[in-house]
């Protein structure tokens, strides 16, 4: 059928099994075709087609609440709720968001982009339902990878204690972005092979009811027999001991199996966990056979061959980081690397191949990763936690309390710093300067290019005066020549890239090319501007700042980061405390709202971080008598 004709999930309420199976195939073909052009999270969505169909077939969205953990597997949900006609602009500027979005549809009841939040949100919605005396179902859909997050386990504990009517669908495909790790993953592995415990238990109960009762003794014996059966069939009985009725494992691609168990869950009182086994990438062979996480989320690809369309170019910043760390680790046995379920994204997988015993993937557990790094540092090792800027936010208290307070020698390699583009507001890495700069003992470095990055990583490994962060952007470097010999960078000493007498721009990283383009235009207008590579947000180069102030020229700070509490704020604070009251200082950066998805260039245009707008700002700041003087 033409999926664009689906305007509401009520359309499929009366569908037969055959019609649902045909619709499942149509959806898979649609996703494979559309995402080959736009890119996106193909593997997760191909895996939940039947599951999503059954949810919308049996429940009444939006009265019943579907809460998608992480949210990258909600494309099928979007199709069934009337948004198939928007997929040509999936994850593109002002187009369809790649995650649930409340202002997009009333069927999106919870927004997310980080993992392990669904169960807490579901508990909140179920509690609100009961307080208001309403009657609706609350269903959280969480992956086996997200279940390793500490927040999810906290929520499981609370839900089991409160015994709220709530359904948790555990979408178990044995893989998140990378293969899952940890003891809980092993528990799920045992459950996958344990058979259907709840059915065996029901059959035993029916058998006992047929036996004439001889007082309470037989009943008590029967309960012990049921408990023994439980431990026999389900090794660990983890979820039942947490207070849940456990159903499964269920074949996530068998409509009959899904329907039967979901109906049972709907009528069961208290919290229910349905353990659904799915195949990530189901229905598209390249995605099904993916062992590296390539098809979790990707750009355009060729449908026939499965070849991912990649433009040749310089090495990525992530790749330069990982190769540099590997090079350093060959000489420095203190170096150990940590990732929170992102070995491929951070490129630490190349480090792991050479140093498997010195690489630790802790799963989706940024809080644990941060404090574990602190523990390693107390014992004289040099832990390097490679993490996306947006995900490091999840370990904030641990950075404050466990790392900075104890002044431990931990290196935070902050990947995806700045705008990231298509993943949108949940993934933009624009807050790390603001949330790290005010912490005592923290040092923050920012390279202008891939060559400076390798030297900064080397510098940060040698640094033994407390925690240090090196932040770098998503994407490729500029293709400049890389020095063969690593060297230390003087921390807190900025680099003057160009001298000018009329104004000064203080910038770093991805904004330096923007500033250079603006300066080139300004020179044609007779305005000569100093450009400074301010490669450390903390400490500032106070000596250079004082020298610039003595020139009494306008100063513009330019950053691809949040203005509030950011680099520009640090410059203002310095000048205020140093007593420079009459300077003209302006700041340009990320404004005080969440930046949605789109290409980075489109987003920079939207928020006014372009060479043209930098030029206009400088012209407005420079006194007229200086122009063309």
N, C-alpha and C positions, 0 to 999 in steps of 0.2 A: 504494500500500500504506500501511498505518498505520505510520508511522515509529516510534511508541512501541514496536512489537513487535521492533524491532532491538535485540538485547541484546549482540551481539558482531559484529565485522566479518567473521567467518568465514561469516556468512549469505550474503554476496554473492560468495563465491569462485567458485561455479559459475554465476553469472548470465550469460546471453547478452548480446550487445550491445543487443538490443531491451529486455531487462529493465533493463539499466543506464540506458538512455535514459529509460525510464519512471520509474525511481527518481530520476533527475536532475530531472525535472519535478516529482515529488512533493516533493523537498527544496526546490526553489525556491518552490513554493506555500506550503510549511510556514514557511519563513523570512520570506517577505513577510507572511504572516498574523501570526505570532508577534511579529515585531519592530515591527509597526504598533502594538502595545500596549505593549511593554516598551522599545522603542528598542534601539539597538545598532549594530554595524558591519555594515550590510546590504550595501553595495556590494562590499567585499572578498570577502565570503562567496559572493555570487551569482556572482562571477567564478571561483571555484575549485571549483565543484561537480564537474565532470567530472574534473578533475585529482585531487581527493581520492578520488573513486570508483575511479579507476585505481590509485592508490597502494594502497588497501586491497584491491583485487581481486588485485593481483600480489604484494604483500608480506605478511609475517606479523607484524603489530603485536600485542603489544609486543616480540616478539623482535627484529624489525627496528625501528629507531628513526626516528621522524618528528620532526623539529625544526622548528617553525614560527617563522620570524622575526617579531618583533613580537607575533604570536599573535592578532591581531584577525581573522584569516581562518581560525580553527580551528573555527568553528561546525559546519561539515559533518563534520569529523573527530569532533566531540563527538556528533553525531547517530549516526554509524556505529559509535560505540563505546558505545552504550547509554544516552545521556543525553537523548534527545528528550523524554522525559516530564518533564524539569526546565526546559524552556524558558519555561514560564509565569513563572518567577522568575529569568529571565536578568538578571544584573547587579543584582539586588535583594538586600536584606539577607538573609544566610544562604542565598541561592539560588545558582544556577549562575554561576560566574565567567565573565566575558567574554573571558578569556585562558586558555591552557593552565594547568592547576593539578595539580601532582603528587599532592596528597592527594585529588583528585577521581577520578582514574582511573589505572590502571597504563599506559594508553596515552598519557598525557601525561608524556613523559620529560624535558621541559625547560620551565621557567617563564620567561616573558618578558612584557614590556609596552613595553620600549624596543627600538629597531631595531638591526640589524646585529650581533647576538650569535650567530646560529644557526651560522655557519660555524666559529667558534671552538669552540663547544660540540660540533659534529659532529666536528671534528678530535680533541677530547678523547675522545669516545666511540669513534671508530674506532681511536685509539691504544690505549685500554684494551682493546678487543676483541682486538687483535692481541697485546698483552702477555699476555692471559689465554688465548690460543689458541682463542677462540670463533669462530663462523661466523655472522655476521648482517650485514645491510645497514644502512648509516647514510645517511639521506636528509635533507638540509636544504632547506627551501622558503623562498626569500628573494625579496622583491619588488625591482623595478628601483629604487625609491626607496631602500630599505634598503641596496642595493649601493653607494650613494654614500658611505655611512658609512665612515670611515677604518678602523674595526675590521674591517669585512668585507674590505677590501682587504688588510689585514695577514694575515688568515686565508687568503685566496686565495693569497697569496704563499707562505705556509708549507705549505699543502696541496699546491700544485703542486710545491714542492721535495721534500717527503717522499714524494709519489706513493702516498698511501694510497688503498685502495679505498673510495671515498666518492662519493655522488651529490649534486650540487647542482642543484636545480630552480629556475631563474630564472623566477619568475612575473612576466612583463612585461606590465603593463596600461597602460604609458606614464604612470602617475599614482600618486602615493602619496596623502597627504592633499590636497596641492596639486600642480599640474603640476610635473614634475621639471625640474631644471636641471642644467647642467654638461656637461663634455666627455664623461664616461662615458655620459650619457644620449644624446648624439649618436652614440657608438659603437654603442649598442644600436639606434638608429634605422637605421643602415646595415645592421646584421645582420638587422633585420626584413625588409629588401627584398633580402637577398642570396641567397635560395634555400637549398636543402638541400645544404650543402657536403659532409657526410659521405657522402651517397649518391653524389654525383658522384665523390668520391675512391674509393669502393669499386668503382664501375664502371670507373674508370681502372685500378685495380690488377688487376681481372679481365682487362681487355684486354691489359695488359702480360704477364700470365702466359701468355697464348695465343701470344705472340710468341716464336719460338725465341731462346734466350739466346746472345749472342755475348760471353761473358766479363763482367767487372765493369763494363765501360764502359757497356753498355746499362742495367744496374741503376742506376748512378750518374746517368745521364741521366734515367731514369724518376723518381728521387727529386726531381731538379730540376724535372721537369715537374709532379710532384705539388705541390711547393712553390709553383710558379708558379700552378697552379690554385687553391691555397688563397688566395693573395693576390688572385687575380682575383675569386673568388667571395665571399670574406669580407673586406671592407675592414678592415684593422687586425689581424685575427686575434688579437684581444686575449687571449681565454681560452686558445687553443692555445699562445700564447707564454708564458702563465702556467703551462703544464704540464697543462692539462686537455684531455680529448677533448671537443670541442664538437659537440653534436647540436642541430640546429634550423635555422631557427625551426620550432616545432611548433605546430599549431593546438590551443590549449588547450580547445576545445569539440568537437573531433573525436575520438571515442573510439578509432577505428582508428589515427589518427596518434599519439595518446598511447600506446596499447598497444604499438605497434611500436617507438617510440623508448625507452620505459621498459624493455621487454624487452632491447633492445640494450644499454642502460645497465647492466642487471643483470649481463650476462655480460662486460662490458668491464673489463679490469684497470686499476687506477689511478683517479685522480679523473676524473669525468665531469660536464660541465655540460650540462643540457638546457634550452634556451632556449624557454620556453613562452609563447605569445602568448594573452592572455586579455582579455576585455572586462569591466571593472569594472561591476557592476550588471547583468550578463547576465540577461535574462529579465524585467526590470521596467523599462519604458520611462523613467519619471522618473529612475531611478538610472543607466540607460545613457547618458542625455543630459546627465548632470551634469558641468558644466565647472568648477564652483566648489568641489567637495569636500563639498558639503552631505550627500551620501548615503554618505560614508565612514563616519561615525558620527553618529547623530542620535537624537532622542527619538521619541515616538509620532508617527504620521502617518496620513492617510486613504488607504487602499489605492486606492480608485477614482480619486482626483484626484492623488495624490502630494503633497497639501498637508501640510506639516509643522505639527503642532499646537503652536502657541506661545501662551503666556499673555502678554497685554500687561503691560508693566511699565516700570520706570525703565530708563535706559540701563545697559549692562553696564560693569563696571570696565574691561574691555579696550577697550570703545568710548570711554570717557572718556579713557583713556590716549592712544589713537590720535588722537582729535580734538584733544586738548591739544597733542600733539607737532606735529601739522600746523599748528596755530595759531602755535606758537612758531617753527617752521621758516620761516614766511613772513617773519619779522623777523630770524631768526638763520641765516645761510647756513652756519654751521659744522655744523649738525645733519644727521647722516646716520643712517639706520635699517638695522638688520640683523635678519634672521630666519633660523632654521635650518629651512626647509621648512614654516613655520607662518604664512604671511601672513594667512590667514583667521582662524585661531584667536586670534592676537594682535591682530587687526584692523588690522595694518599694511597690508593691501591698500588701505585708504582713503588712507593716506599715499602709497602707491606711485602711485595715480592722479594725485595732484597733483604729486608729486616723483619721477617714475620714475628720474631719473638719480641720485637720492640715496637710493635704496632698494636693498638687496642681499639676495637670497635665496641662501644658500650651499648649500642642500640639507641633508640630515641630517648635519650636521657641526658640532656645538656646539663642539668643540675649536678647529677652524679659525675659527669665527665669533668666539670670544673673543679669540684672538690677532690676528686681522684687525682687530678693534676697537681693540686696543692699537696696532697699526701706524698706524691712522687717527689715533689720539689723539696720537701723537708728532709728527704733522704739523699740529697745531693745530686739527683738526676735533673735533666733539663726537659720537662714535659712541654710539648708543642700541641696545643689544642686547635686544630683547624676546623673552623665553623663558619657558617654563613652569618652575616651581621644580624639578620632578622631572627635567627635561631639562638644566637647568644643572649638575646633578650630574656630567654627562658631561664638562664642561669644567673640572673642579676644578683639575687641575694647572696649566692655563693661567691660571686666576684667580690662583693663588698665585704662580707663577713669572713669568708674562709681564705681568700687570696690577698686582697689589698690590706686588710687589717693585720694579717700576719706578715705582710711584705714578702711574699713568696715568689721565687724566680720561675714564674710560669709565662710562657710565650703564647699569646692568643693570635693566631693567624686568621684574621677576619676577612673572609672571602665575601664576594657579592656586596661590597660596601658601595653605597650609592644607589642609583636607580637601576632596577633589573629588567624593567620592561613588561613582557607579556604576563608574568605571574601576578603583577599588580600590587595593590596596597598591602596585602599581607606579607609580601616578600621584599618590598623596597627596603634597602639597607641604609636608611638615612638617619637613624637615631643613635648610632653607636658612639659618635663623638660626644654627644650631649649626655649619654648615660654613663660614659667612662671618664670624661674630663674632670668631673668634680670629685672623683675618688682619690683620697690621699694615696701616695706611692705609685700611682699608675702613670705610665709613659705611653704616648700614642704617636706612632710614625705613619707616614703616608707617602709612597713613592710617586715620582712623576712619570715613570715608565718601567718597563720590565727589567732593564738593567739596574736601575736604582733599587728595584724590589729585591733582586738577589743579594745585593749588598746589605739591604736592611734586614733581611732574614739572617744573614751571617752576623750582623751587628747585634741583633736581638738574642741570638743564641749565646753570644759572648757576654751579653749584659747580665750582671749578677747583683744588681741593686734593687731588685723587686720585680713586680709584674710589668710586662711590656706588651703592647698590642701593635701589630702591623696590619693596617687595613688596605685592601686593594680591590679593584672593581671586577665585575663579571666581564667575560669576553677576552678578546685577544689584545696583545700588546701592539706596539707600533712597528715592529720589525727592525728595530735599531740593532746595531752591533752590540753583542754581549761581551763584556770583559771576561777573560779566561780566569783571572785571579780574583778571588773574593777579597773584599777589603771592608774595614769598619767605616761607618758613617758617623761623623761627629754629631751626637744627639743635641738638639737645641741650637744648631747653627744652620740657618737657612741659606739658600743659594740665590744670589741675584743673577737672573737670567738676562736681563736687559736694563740698561740705565736710561733714565729720562728725567727731565727737570720740572715737568708740569703736574704730574700726578703719580700715584703708585697703586699697583694692584697686588694684593697678597692672595695667592691661591695655591692649589696643589692638585695632584692627580689628574683626573679627567677634565678638570676645568682649565688647566693650563693651556691646552690648544685653543680653547674658546677665547681665553684672554689674549693669546698671541695673535689670533685673527683680528680681534678688536683693535689691538695696538697697531697692527699693520694699517688698518683703515684710518685710525686716529692720526698717524704720522702724515697721511695724505692731507689731513685737515690742519696740519701744523701743530699738533699736540703730541708731545713726547712723554711717554709713560714708562716708569720703572716697573719691571715685572719680577716678583719674588716667588721662588718655589718654597713655600712655607711647609716644609716636609715633616714638621712635627707640630701637632696641635697641643701637645704638652710634653716637654716644656716649650714655651715660646722663646724665640730669639729676641730677648729683651734688649740686648745691645743694638741689634739692627733696628728694632722698632724705635728706639730712642734716637738713632741717627736719622731715620726717616722723619720723625717728628720735628727734629731741628731744622729740616728743610722747609717746614711749614707748607707742605703740599697736600692736596686732597688724597685721601686713602680709601680704596675700595677693597673690601674682602669678598672673595668669590668662592663658594663651596657647593658641592653637590651633596649637601647634608642639611639637616634641620637647622634653621636659623636660631630657634630658641635654645639657648645653652650651647650653641655650637662654636666653631672656630672664630667666627666674627665676634661673637659675644666675649670670647676670651681676649681678643684684641681690645675691645672697648673697655673691659675690666682693667686691663693693664694700663691703658692710657689714663683712665680715671684715677687709679690708685697712684700712678706716677705723677699726677698733677698737671697733665697736659689737657687744658680745658678748652682751648680755642681751635682745635683741629677739626677739619671737615672729614667725617668718616661715615661711609655708607656701607651697608651689608647687602649682599645678594646670595640667595640660597633657597632651600626648600621652604615654602611658606607653611603656615600653621594649619594644614589640613592633610588628609591622607591622599596620596597620589594614586590614581587608578591605573589600569593596564593600558598598554600601548607601546609602540617602539620608543626607545630612549630619546631619539631625536624629537619625536612628536611631544613627548612629555616635557622635555626641556623648553620647547617652543611654548607650550601651554603655561609653564610657570615663569617664563621670562629669563631663562638662563642661556641666552644665545649671544653670539658675538655682536649682533646688531644692538641688542638691548644693553650689553655692557658698554658699547661705544656711546650710546645715548646717555647712560648714567654718568660716564666720565665727562662728557661734554657739558652736562648740566652742573657738574661739580667744579669744573675748572673755571676760575675767574676769566671774564672776557678779555681782560688786558693781557693774560698769558697766552691766549689763543693767537697763533700766527705771530707771536712776538719775535 
